[in-house]
Amino acid sequence: MEAWDIFYKQFITYHGYRDVLDGLLTTVEIAVLGLVIGILIGTLIAVVKVMPKASVFPKVIEKICDCYVAFFRGTPMVVQLLIGYFVIVPSLEISVSGLVVAIIIFGLNSGAYVSEIMRAGIQSVDRGQLEAGRAVGLPYSVAMMKIVIPQSVKNILPTLGNEFIVLIKETSIVSFIAVVDVTKAFRSIGDANYEYIIPYLMLAAIYLVLVLGITLLIRLLERRLKRDERKA
């Protein structure tokens, strides 16, 4: 009971819940914007990888994309955050908050993984769909964006959901660059009296609720897409 009393005092009496709510908003903001950036970057890289390589330029671009993917998949995200915040930002002599750096790094990291997800999704679509679009006069890029990619998204929706879940959980490392997320907020509550049992159990519960909520949302979207396909 003493642990609960200490937690209640810090969480309610001293308004710790405000920091938790702000931290939760930061967690969701980083994950959502990171995923959006990742989808945009990943889609572009996937298109580059599957497009015909009739000249030298596409081959060079593909090699650059391969290096990008290799770096962000081959190094821990916490290292990427530290390099971005403590190396790149000071080198460029620009004033950027830790939150902005976190969103950008999460987006770049996600783009490396989403590119492989999107590539697999594009390749799962019957090639005849692309050839049919080209046959009616659509440029390659337009046929990809309007015919192939919309169909591939349906196939990779569960995997994209898993990527979003990974990003939500990975946000727990952003405190390394002085960003106050939900993990940092609960840690601060525990630091106030060196009582961490209840804060960390509550933190685990919040992450669990977030993950279960995302999982439910993805399932609902899958069902909706399946119903739309049957109607079509």
C-alpha positions as a LaTeX table, in Angstrom:
\begin{tabular}{lrrr}
\hline
Residue & $x$ (\AA) & $y$ (\AA) & $z$ (\AA) \\
\hline
Met1 & 0.00 & 0.00 & 0.00 \\
Glu2 & 2.89 & 2.38 & 0.69 \\
Ala3 & 4.02 & 2.10 & $-2.94$ \\
Trp4 & 0.52 & 3.01 & $-4.12$ \\
Asp5 & 0.37 & 5.97 & $-1.72$ \\
Ile6 & 3.70 & 7.29 & $-3.01$ \\
Phe7 & 2.60 & 6.85 & $-6.61$ \\
Tyr8 & $-0.77$ & 8.52 & $-5.96$ \\
Lys9 & 0.92 & 11.52 & $-4.37$ \\
Gln10 & 3.30 & 11.99 & $-7.30$ \\
Phe11 & 0.74 & 11.17 & $-9.99$ \\
Ile12 & $-2.29$ & 13.09 & $-8.66$ \\
Thr13 & $-1.29$ & 15.47 & $-5.86$ \\
Tyr14 & 1.83 & 16.75 & $-7.61$ \\
His15 & 0.17 & 16.60 & $-11.08$ \\
Gly16 & 2.47 & 13.94 & $-12.50$ \\
Tyr17 & $-0.39$ & 12.86 & $-14.76$ \\
Arg18 & 0.14 & 16.04 & $-16.80$ \\
Asp19 & 3.67 & 14.99 & $-17.68$ \\
Val20 & 2.41 & 11.49 & $-18.50$ \\
Leu21 & $-0.27$ & 12.85 & $-20.85$ \\
Asp22 & 2.24 & 15.15 & $-22.55$ \\
Gly23 & 4.70 & 12.27 & $-22.82$ \\
Leu24 & 2.03 & 9.98 & $-24.25$ \\
Leu25 & 1.17 & 12.60 & $-26.86$ \\
Thr26 & 4.86 & 12.89 & $-27.75$ \\
Thr27 & 5.16 & 9.10 & $-28.05$ \\
Val28 & 2.21 & 8.87 & $-30.43$ \\
Glu29 & 3.34 & 11.93 & $-32.40$ \\
Ile30 & 6.82 & 10.51 & $-33.01$ \\
Ala31 & 5.47 & 7.10 & $-34.03$ \\
Val32 & 2.71 & 8.42 & $-36.32$ \\
Leu33 & 4.81 & 11.03 & $-38.10$ \\
Gly34 & 7.74 & 8.62 & $-38.27$ \\
Leu35 & 5.53 & 6.02 & $-39.96$ \\
Val36 & 4.15 & 8.58 & $-42.44$ \\
Ile37 & 7.67 & 9.66 & $-43.39$ \\
Gly38 & 8.73 & 6.02 & $-43.54$ \\
Ile39 & 5.88 & 5.10 & $-45.90$ \\
Leu40 & 6.73 & 7.97 & $-48.25$ \\
Ile41 & 10.46 & 7.14 & $-48.30$ \\
Gly42 & 9.88 & 3.39 & $-48.38$ \\
Thr43 & 7.47 & 3.63 & $-51.31$ \\
Leu44 & 9.92 & 5.69 & $-53.35$ \\
Ile45 & 12.78 & 3.27 & $-52.64$ \\
Ala46 & 10.58 & 0.27 & $-53.46$ \\
Val47 & 9.59 & 1.80 & $-56.80$ \\
Val48 & 13.26 & 2.46 & $-57.59$ \\
Lys49 & 14.14 & $-1.15$ & $-56.81$ \\
Val50 & 11.45 & $-2.70$ & $-59.03$ \\
Met51 & 11.64 & $-0.25$ & $-61.93$ \\
Pro52 & 13.43 & $-1.32$ & $-65.15$ \\
Lys53 & 17.17 & $-0.56$ & $-65.17$ \\
Ala54 & 17.59 & 0.40 & $-68.82$ \\
Ser55 & 20.25 & 3.05 & $-68.16$ \\
Val56 & 23.06 & 3.81 & $-65.73$ \\
Phe57 & 21.15 & 6.43 & $-63.71$ \\
Pro58 & 18.51 & 4.03 & $-62.25$ \\
Lys59 & 21.28 & 1.61 & $-61.32$ \\
Val60 & 23.19 & 4.33 & $-59.46$ \\
Ile61 & 20.04 & 5.42 & $-57.62$ \\
Glu62 & 19.36 & 1.81 & $-56.65$ \\
Lys63 & 22.89 & 1.47 & $-55.20$ \\
Ile64 & 22.38 & 4.64 & $-53.16$ \\
Cys65 & 19.08 & 3.24 & $-51.87$ \\
Asp66 & 20.80 & $-0.03$ & $-50.97$ \\
Cys67 & 23.40 & 1.87 & $-48.91$ \\
Tyr68 & 20.65 & 3.84 & $-47.18$ \\
Val69 & 18.73 & 0.69 & $-46.28$ \\
Ala70 & 21.89 & $-1.10$ & $-45.15$ \\
Phe71 & 22.84 & 1.74 & $-42.77$ \\
Phe72 & 19.45 & 2.19 & $-41.12$ \\
Arg73 & 18.78 & $-1.53$ & $-40.83$ \\
Gly74 & 22.31 & $-2.35$ & $-39.73$ \\
Thr75 & 22.71 & 0.13 & $-36.86$ \\
Pro76 & 20.65 & 0.51 & $-33.65$ \\
Met77 & 18.12 & 3.32 & $-33.68$ \\
Val78 & 19.54 & 4.77 & $-30.47$ \\
Val79 & 22.89 & 5.19 & $-32.26$ \\
Gln80 & 21.11 & 6.89 & $-35.15$ \\
Leu81 & 19.43 & 9.27 & $-32.70$ \\
Leu82 & 22.73 & 10.11 & $-31.02$ \\
Ile83 & 24.45 & 10.74 & $-34.36$ \\
Gly84 & 21.57 & 12.88 & $-35.57$ \\
Tyr85 & 21.29 & 15.00 & $-32.42$ \\
Phe86 & 24.89 & 15.25 & $-31.24$ \\
Val87 & 26.80 & 15.03 & $-34.53$ \\
Ile88 & 24.76 & 16.10 & $-37.57$ \\
Val89 & 22.73 & 18.93 & $-36.01$ \\
Pro90 & 25.80 & 20.66 & $-34.44$ \\
Ser91 & 27.78 & 20.14 & $-37.66$ \\
Leu92 & 25.05 & 21.90 & $-39.67$ \\
Glu93 & 24.88 & 24.65 & $-37.03$ \\
Ile94 & 21.10 & 24.66 & $-36.98$ \\
Ser95 & 18.69 & 24.95 & $-34.08$ \\
Val96 & 16.42 & 21.91 & $-34.01$ \\
Ser97 & 14.56 & 20.45 & $-31.06$ \\
Gly98 & 15.09 & 16.87 & $-29.94$ \\
Leu99 & 11.49 & 16.10 & $-30.89$ \\
Val100 & 12.06 & 17.12 & $-34.51$ \\
Val101 & 15.28 & 15.08 & $-34.65$ \\
Ala102 & 13.47 & 12.06 & $-33.19$ \\
Ile103 & 10.66 & 12.31 & $-35.77$ \\
Ile104 & 13.14 & 12.60 & $-38.64$ \\
Ile105 & 15.32 & 9.71 & $-37.45$ \\
Phe106 & 12.31 & 7.51 & $-36.80$ \\
Gly107 & 11.03 & 8.34 & $-40.27$ \\
Leu108 & 14.36 & 7.56 & $-41.93$ \\
Asn109 & 14.68 & 4.32 & $-39.98$ \\
Ser110 & 11.14 & 3.29 & $-40.78$ \\
Gly111 & 11.69 & 4.10 & $-44.46$ \\
Ala112 & 14.44 & 1.48 & $-44.64$ \\
Tyr113 & 12.12 & $-1.23$ & $-43.33$ \\
Val114 & 9.01 & $-0.07$ & $-45.17$ \\
Ser115 & 10.96 & $-0.11$ & $-48.46$ \\
Glu116 & 11.40 & $-3.88$ & $-48.18$ \\
Ile117 & 7.78 & $-4.30$ & $-47.09$ \\
Met118 & 6.56 & $-2.22$ & $-50.04$ \\
Arg119 & 8.84 & $-4.03$ & $-52.48$ \\
Ala120 & 7.38 & $-7.36$ & $-51.42$ \\
Gly121 & 3.87 & $-5.92$ & $-51.70$ \\
Ile122 & 4.49 & $-4.56$ & $-55.20$ \\
Gln123 & 5.93 & $-7.87$ & $-56.35$ \\
Ser124 & 2.86 & $-9.67$ & $-54.96$ \\
Val125 & 0.63 & $-7.82$ & $-57.44$ \\
Asp126 & 0.13 & $-9.58$ & $-60.77$ \\
Arg127 & 2.53 & $-8.01$ & $-63.26$ \\
Gly128 & $-0.29$ & $-8.02$ & $-65.78$ \\
Gln129 & $-1.86$ & $-5.14$ & $-63.85$ \\
Leu130 & 1.14 & $-2.92$ & $-64.58$ \\
Glu131 & 1.36 & $-4.07$ & $-68.19$ \\
Ala132 & $-2.35$ & $-3.32$ & $-68.69$ \\
Gly133 & $-1.85$ & 0.21 & $-67.39$ \\
Arg134 & 1.12 & 0.71 & $-69.68$ \\
Ala135 & $-0.89$ & $-0.68$ & $-72.61$ \\
Val136 & $-3.52$ & 2.05 & $-72.26$ \\
Gly137 & $-0.85$ & 4.75 & $-72.37$ \\
Leu138 & $-0.08$ & 5.41 & $-68.70$ \\
Pro139 & 3.54 & 6.34 & $-67.87$ \\
Tyr140 & 5.38 & 3.83 & $-65.66$ \\
Ser141 & 5.26 & 6.07 & $-62.58$ \\
Val142 & 1.54 & 6.80 & $-62.98$ \\
Ala143 & 0.70 & 3.12 & $-63.49$ \\
Met144 & 2.65 & 2.24 & $-60.36$ \\
Met145 & 1.04 & 4.93 & $-58.19$ \\
Lys146 & $-2.54$ & 4.45 & $-59.41$ \\
Ile147 & $-2.73$ & 0.72 & $-60.10$ \\
Val148 & 0.01 & $-1.33$ & $-58.44$ \\
Ile149 & 0.73 & 0.47 & $-55.16$ \\
Pro150 & $-2.95$ & 0.76 & $-54.02$ \\
Gln151 & $-3.31$ & $-3.00$ & $-54.47$ \\
Ser152 & $-0.01$ & $-3.74$ & $-52.75$ \\
Val153 & $-1.02$ & $-1.71$ & $-49.69$ \\
Lys154 & $-3.90$ & $-4.11$ & $-49.10$ \\
Asn155 & $-1.46$ & $-7.01$ & $-49.05$ \\
Ile156 & 1.01 & $-5.39$ & $-46.66$ \\
Leu157 & $-1.40$ & $-3.68$ & $-44.25$ \\
Pro158 & $-0.77$ & $-6.16$ & $-41.38$ \\
Thr159 & 3.00 & $-5.77$ & $-41.81$ \\
Leu160 & 2.69 & $-1.98$ & $-41.78$ \\
Gly161 & 0.70 & $-2.34$ & $-38.59$ \\
Asn162 & 3.55 & $-4.31$ & $-37.07$ \\
Glu163 & 5.99 & $-1.57$ & $-38.13$ \\
Phe164 & 3.81 & 1.01 & $-36.35$ \\
Ile165 & 3.83 & $-1.12$ & $-33.20$ \\
Val166 & 7.63 & $-1.35$ & $-33.36$ \\
Leu167 & 7.87 & 2.43 & $-33.66$ \\
Ile168 & 5.56 & 2.95 & $-30.68$ \\
Lys169 & 7.75 & 0.74 & $-28.50$ \\
Glu170 & 11.02 & 2.16 & $-29.85$ \\
Thr171 & 10.03 & 5.67 & $-28.74$ \\
Ser172 & 11.15 & 4.66 & $-25.25$ \\
Ile173 & 14.73 & 5.53 & $-26.29$ \\
Val174 & 14.12 & 9.18 & $-27.21$ \\
Ser175 & 15.03 & 10.32 & $-23.70$ \\
Phe176 & 18.65 & 9.83 & $-24.84$ \\
Ile177 & 18.27 & 13.13 & $-26.71$ \\
Ala178 & 16.32 & 14.94 & $-23.97$ \\
Val179 & 12.83 & 14.25 & $-25.34$ \\
Val180 & 10.20 & 13.61 & $-22.67$ \\
Asp181 & 8.05 & 10.71 & $-23.84$ \\
Val182 & 5.74 & 8.54 & $-21.75$ \\
Thr183 & 8.66 & 6.37 & $-20.56$ \\
Lys184 & 10.62 & 9.39 & $-19.37$ \\
Ala185 & 7.52 & 10.79 & $-17.64$ \\
Phe186 & 6.99 & 7.64 & $-15.58$ \\
Arg187 & 10.71 & 7.38 & $-14.85$ \\
Ser188 & 10.61 & 10.91 & $-13.45$ \\
Ile189 & 7.71 & 9.94 & $-11.18$ \\
Gly190 & 9.77 & 7.02 & $-9.89$ \\
Asp191 & 12.87 & 9.17 & $-9.48$ \\
Ala192 & 11.01 & 11.53 & $-7.14$ \\
Asn193 & 10.96 & 8.94 & $-4.32$ \\
Tyr194 & 13.04 & 6.08 & $-5.79$ \\
Glu195 & 9.87 & 3.98 & $-5.96$ \\
Tyr196 & 9.64 & 2.43 & $-9.42$ \\
Ile197 & 7.35 & $-0.59$ & $-9.08$ \\
Ile198 & 4.01 & 1.11 & $-9.71$ \\
Pro199 & 5.25 & 3.65 & $-12.30$ \\
Tyr200 & 6.87 & 0.95 & $-14.43$ \\
Leu201 & 3.86 & $-1.38$ & $-14.14$ \\
Met202 & 1.62 & 1.49 & $-15.25$ \\
Leu203 & 4.02 & 2.22 & $-18.10$ \\
Ala204 & 3.87 & $-1.39$ & $-19.27$ \\
Ala205 & 0.06 & $-1.28$ & $-19.11$ \\
Ile206 & $-0.05$ & 1.85 & $-21.27$ \\
Tyr207 & 2.21 & 0.33 & $-23.92$ \\
Leu208 & 0.08 & $-2.82$ & $-23.88$ \\
Val209 & $-3.12$ & $-0.82$ & $-24.39$ \\
Leu210 & $-1.52$ & 1.11 & $-27.26$ \\
Val211 & $-0.37$ & $-2.07$ & $-28.99$ \\
Leu212 & $-3.72$ & $-3.81$ & $-28.53$ \\
Gly213 & $-5.51$ & $-0.72$ & $-29.85$ \\
Ile214 & $-3.32$ & $-0.60$ & $-32.97$ \\
Thr215 & $-3.82$ & $-4.35$ & $-33.52$ \\
Leu216 & $-7.60$ & $-3.94$ & $-33.30$ \\
Leu217 & $-7.53$ & $-0.98$ & $-35.69$ \\
Ile218 & $-5.52$ & $-2.94$ & $-38.27$ \\
Arg219 & $-7.97$ & $-5.86$ & $-38.08$ \\
Leu220 & $-10.91$ & $-3.51$ & $-38.60$ \\
Leu221 & $-9.19$ & $-1.96$ & $-41.63$ \\
Glu222 & $-8.50$ & $-5.42$ & $-43.07$ \\
Arg223 & $-12.16$ & $-6.39$ & $-42.70$ \\
Arg224 & $-13.24$ & $-3.14$ & $-44.31$ \\
Leu225 & $-10.94$ & $-3.69$ & $-47.28$ \\
Lys226 & $-12.17$ & $-7.27$ & $-47.71$ \\
Arg227 & $-15.80$ & $-6.08$ & $-47.71$ \\
Asp228 & $-14.95$ & $-3.43$ & $-50.32$ \\
Glu229 & $-13.27$ & $-6.07$ & $-52.49$ \\
Arg230 & $-16.36$ & $-8.32$ & $-52.36$ \\
Lys231 & $-18.61$ & $-5.40$ & $-53.29$ \\
Ala232 & $-16.35$ & $-4.52$ & $-56.20$ \\
\hline
\end{tabular}
